[in-house]
Amino acid sequence: MFSIPIFSWRYVADRSGTLSYANLPVMWIFAGRNNILLWATGWDFSTFSIFHRHIGIVATVQAIVHDVAYTVEELAGEMSCNLKLQHEC
């Protein structure tokens, strides 16, 4: 059974992983040089490149948060399991 702090780490890990993965299609849309959105918005390619770069940075930070939160959750689960009897884990 998970305690509240361990469950909170799991929640943060799940949400940040989902958001990081959801940013990939948006990053892909802003990556193309010949893009219908360039024509529709009238923006320069450099503006789209800046959006692409920033979305990539956000997705990377979210992936790092995802990794750290799962690592903390796993280590906290192992530490609490070591304090109990093995058959209770």
Backbone torsions as a table, in degrees:
resi	resn	phi	psi	omega
1	MET	NA	134.8	-179.3
2	PHE	-84.6	142.8	172.8
3	SER	-87.3	172.0	-176.7
4	ILE	-61.7	-46.8	179.9
5	PRO	-63.3	-38.6	178.7
6	ILE	-66.9	-40.2	178.0
7	PHE	-63.8	-35.8	178.4
8	SER	-64.3	-41.5	176.9
9	TRP	-62.6	-40.2	179.2
10	ARG	-64.4	-40.6	178.9
11	TYR	-62.2	-46.7	179.2
12	VAL	-62.8	-41.3	-179.6
13	ALA	-64.3	-44.6	180.0
14	ASP	-64.6	-45.6	-177.7
15	ARG	-66.8	-43.8	-178.3
16	SER	-68.2	-34.7	176.0
17	GLY	-66.4	-41.4	178.2
18	THR	-64.8	-43.7	179.6
19	LEU	-66.5	-38.3	178.1
20	SER	-63.4	-43.1	179.3
21	TYR	-68.2	-34.2	179.6
22	ALA	-70.2	-22.3	178.4
23	ASN	-76.9	-16.8	-176.8
24	LEU	-62.5	-45.9	177.3
25	PRO	-63.4	-36.0	178.3
26	VAL	-65.9	-41.3	178.0
27	MET	-64.3	-37.2	178.8
28	TRP	-66.8	-39.0	179.1
29	ILE	-62.6	-40.7	-178.3
30	PHE	-80.7	-2.7	-176.2
31	ALA	-85.8	-23.6	-172.5
32	GLY	-75.9	141.4	177.8
33	ARG	-80.5	-43.0	177.0
34	ASN	-98.6	89.3	-171.0
35	ASN	-122.8	139.2	178.3
36	ILE	-67.2	-26.5	177.7
37	LEU	-69.8	-29.6	174.2
38	LEU	-61.5	-43.8	179.1
39	TRP	-68.4	-41.4	-176.0
40	ALA	-69.0	-36.7	-177.8
41	THR	-91.3	-24.5	-177.3
42	GLY	78.5	12.3	-179.7
43	TRP	-80.3	159.5	173.7
44	ASP	-76.4	161.6	176.2
45	PHE	-65.4	-31.9	-180.0
46	SER	-63.7	-34.3	176.4
47	THR	-65.8	-43.2	177.5
48	PHE	-65.1	-35.8	178.6
49	SER	-65.0	-38.1	177.7
50	ILE	-65.8	-43.3	176.0
51	PHE	-60.2	-43.4	179.7
52	HIS	-60.1	-45.0	-179.7
53	ARG	-63.3	-44.8	-177.9
54	HIS	-69.3	-37.9	176.3
55	ILE	-65.0	-37.0	176.3
56	GLY	-64.1	-39.8	177.8
57	ILE	-65.0	-45.3	179.3
58	VAL	-62.0	-43.9	179.9
59	ALA	-64.1	-37.3	178.5
60	THR	-67.3	-43.5	178.1
61	VAL	-62.9	-41.2	178.0
62	GLN	-64.2	-37.4	177.5
63	ALA	-67.1	-37.1	177.2
64	ILE	-66.9	-43.1	176.3
65	VAL	-60.4	-41.1	177.8
66	HIS	-58.7	-47.4	-178.3
67	ASP	-65.5	-46.0	-179.0
68	VAL	-64.4	-42.5	-178.8
69	ALA	-64.9	-41.3	177.4
70	TYR	-67.2	-36.4	177.9
71	THR	-65.0	-45.4	178.5
72	VAL	-62.9	-42.9	179.9
73	GLU	-62.9	-41.0	180.0
74	GLU	-68.9	-43.8	179.5
75	LEU	-67.0	-37.5	177.5
76	ALA	-66.0	-38.2	177.4
77	GLY	-66.1	-39.0	178.0
78	GLU	-68.6	-39.3	-179.4
79	MET	-67.4	-40.6	178.6
80	SER	-70.3	-30.6	178.3
81	CYS	-70.5	-35.1	179.2
82	ASN	-68.9	-25.0	179.2
83	LEU	-79.7	-20.4	179.8
84	LYS	-96.7	175.2	172.6
85	LEU	-72.7	148.5	-174.9
86	GLN	-61.0	-34.4	-177.0
87	HIS	-73.8	-10.6	178.4
88	GLU	-88.9	-10.9	-174.6
89	CYS	-83.8	NA	NA
